[in-house]
């Protein structure tokens, strides 16, 4: 308490100086608080400006974004139309018979094999097929091309070409393929 006595005496002798000193300290504290508030407001303003720039960029790219979304929707519809149904055996085999007519080969044997179980959460299933076809080399190559480029999503797992009957000049194609389908 002894150090407050000289301060008290100083304040009594110079009341204006003391009031100005107290006012100066209060104004310095207020200035510091206002400076902190200004820095926080600047940070909020910068964040809002960046968000506005992103929104403006998105609005400027709206046509491109909607065009991309339409393209993705179209691609999904194409994929949906290309999928086979596991239980629709006549439709699945009918696809191969259509390719037979287009390429003029003769399907001797066509089987839809047992599909392996698909991983959990996977909306697609692999449907395996095996077939045996006969025809000339060019007919068999056209058949393979038609299968690969046709409307179904198909992957050829294995194939073999062998000479068939010598008198007809035909060849035999043994093929194992997988089509993408839904369970």
PyMOL commands that set and color helices and strands:
alter all, ss='L'
color gray80, all
select helices_A, chain A and resi 2-13+15-60+62-82+89-103+137-149
alter helices_A, ss='H'
color red, helices_A
select strands_A, chain A and resi 84-85+106-112+125-135+154-163+171-182
alter strands_A, ss='S'
color yellow, strands_A
deselect
rebuild
show_as cartoon
